[in-house]
Amino acid sequence: MNLEQRIVELESRQAFQDDTIAALNDVLVEQQRIVERLQLQLAALARRQEEMQGQFGLDEGEAPPPHY
C-alpha cells in the first residue's frame, strides 16, 4: 500500500469517526435533557407527597390501621 492510499484510508476513517462522535454527542445531550427533566419531575412528586402527608396528618412512623 503506497503512502497516498494510506493517507486516503486514514482520512476516511477520521471522517467516519467524526460522524460517529457527533452522533454520540447528540444522543448524550438528549439523554442529559431527559435526565434533568426526570429529576425535576421527581422533585415535584416528592414535594407533592410531603404536602399530601401534611394535609392528611400522616406520620411516617405511624403504623397502619389494624384492619390492614
ZAPA-286019 format. One record per residue (C-alpha): residue number from 1; x, y, z; residue in one letter. Coordinates in Angstrom, 2 decimals. Layout:
<atoms>
<atom nuro="NUM" u="X" v="Y" w="Z" filo="A"/>
...
</atoms>
This chain:
<atoms>
<atom nuro="1" u="0.00" v="0.00" w="0.00" filo="M"/>
<atom nuro="2" u="1.53" v="3.28" w="-1.03" filo="N"/>
<atom nuro="3" u="1.58" v="6.47" w="1.01" filo="L"/>
<atom nuro="4" u="-1.30" v="8.14" w="-0.86" filo="E"/>
<atom nuro="5" u="-3.60" v="5.16" w="-0.31" filo="Q"/>
<atom nuro="6" u="-2.70" v="5.08" w="3.38" filo="R"/>
<atom nuro="7" u="-3.48" v="8.79" w="3.73" filo="I"/>
<atom nuro="8" u="-6.83" v="8.37" w="1.95" filo="V"/>
<atom nuro="9" u="-7.67" v="5.43" w="4.23" filo="E"/>
<atom nuro="10" u="-6.76" v="7.44" w="7.34" filo="L"/>
<atom nuro="11" u="-8.79" v="10.43" w="6.17" filo="E"/>
<atom nuro="12" u="-11.75" v="8.17" w="5.51" filo="S"/>
<atom nuro="13" u="-11.50" v="6.64" w="8.98" filo="R"/>
<atom nuro="14" u="-11.21" v="10.06" w="10.56" filo="Q"/>
<atom nuro="15" u="-14.31" v="11.30" w="8.75" filo="A"/>
<atom nuro="16" u="-16.26" v="8.23" w="9.88" filo="F"/>
<atom nuro="17" u="-15.06" v="8.69" w="13.47" filo="Q"/>
<atom nuro="18" u="-16.01" v="12.38" w="13.39" filo="D"/>
<atom nuro="19" u="-19.54" v="11.47" w="12.27" filo="D"/>
<atom nuro="20" u="-19.80" v="8.79" w="14.95" filo="T"/>
<atom nuro="21" u="-18.59" v="11.14" w="17.67" filo="I"/>
<atom nuro="22" u="-21.07" v="13.82" w="16.59" filo="A"/>
<atom nuro="23" u="-23.93" v="11.30" w="16.62" filo="A"/>
<atom nuro="24" u="-22.93" v="10.02" w="20.05" filo="L"/>
<atom nuro="25" u="-22.69" v="13.57" w="21.34" filo="N"/>
<atom nuro="26" u="-26.22" v="14.32" w="20.09" filo="D"/>
<atom nuro="27" u="-27.55" v="11.25" w="21.87" filo="V"/>
<atom nuro="28" u="-25.70" v="12.16" w="25.05" filo="L"/>
<atom nuro="29" u="-27.08" v="15.71" w="25.03" filo="V"/>
<atom nuro="30" u="-30.64" v="14.41" w="24.56" filo="E"/>
<atom nuro="31" u="-30.21" v="11.89" w="27.36" filo="Q"/>
<atom nuro="32" u="-28.93" v="14.63" w="29.67" filo="Q"/>
<atom nuro="33" u="-32.03" v="16.70" w="28.91" filo="R"/>
<atom nuro="34" u="-34.22" v="13.70" w="29.73" filo="I"/>
<atom nuro="35" u="-32.36" v="13.06" w="33.00" filo="V"/>
<atom nuro="36" u="-32.72" v="16.71" w="34.03" filo="E"/>
<atom nuro="37" u="-36.45" v="16.67" w="33.22" filo="R"/>
<atom nuro="38" u="-36.92" v="13.45" w="35.21" filo="L"/>
<atom nuro="39" u="-35.05" v="14.93" w="38.16" filo="Q"/>
<atom nuro="40" u="-37.38" v="17.94" w="38.14" filo="L"/>
<atom nuro="41" u="-40.43" v="15.67" w="37.96" filo="Q"/>
<atom nuro="42" u="-39.12" v="13.53" w="40.83" filo="L"/>
<atom nuro="43" u="-38.51" v="16.60" w="42.97" filo="A"/>
<atom nuro="44" u="-42.03" v="17.86" w="42.22" filo="A"/>
<atom nuro="45" u="-43.52" v="14.48" w="43.15" filo="L"/>
<atom nuro="46" u="-41.53" v="14.41" w="46.38" filo="A"/>
<atom nuro="47" u="-42.82" v="17.89" w="47.29" filo="R"/>
<atom nuro="48" u="-46.35" v="16.84" w="46.43" filo="R"/>
<atom nuro="49" u="-46.08" v="13.73" w="48.58" filo="Q"/>
<atom nuro="50" u="-44.81" v="15.80" w="51.51" filo="E"/>
<atom nuro="51" u="-47.71" v="18.22" w="51.05" filo="E"/>
<atom nuro="52" u="-50.19" v="15.34" w="50.93" filo="M"/>
<atom nuro="53" u="-48.74" v="13.80" w="54.07" filo="Q"/>
<atom nuro="54" u="-49.01" v="17.16" w="55.80" filo="G"/>
<atom nuro="55" u="-52.59" v="17.63" w="54.61" filo="Q"/>
<atom nuro="56" u="-53.79" v="14.30" w="55.88" filo="F"/>
<atom nuro="57" u="-51.68" v="14.34" w="59.02" filo="G"/>
<atom nuro="58" u="-49.82" v="11.17" w="58.12" filo="L"/>
<atom nuro="59" u="-46.74" v="10.44" w="60.12" filo="D"/>
<atom nuro="60" u="-44.07" v="8.23" w="58.62" filo="E"/>
<atom nuro="61" u="-43.62" v="6.43" w="61.95" filo="G"/>
<atom nuro="62" u="-47.35" v="5.85" w="62.28" filo="E"/>
<atom nuro="63" u="-48.40" v="2.23" w="61.90" filo="A"/>
<atom nuro="64" u="-51.22" v="1.34" w="59.51" filo="P"/>
<atom nuro="65" u="-54.67" v="0.79" w="60.99" filo="P"/>
<atom nuro="66" u="-55.32" v="-2.69" w="62.46" filo="P"/>
<atom nuro="67" u="-57.62" v="-3.73" w="59.61" filo="H"/>
<atom nuro="68" u="-54.66" v="-3.74" w="57.20" filo="Y"/>
</atoms>
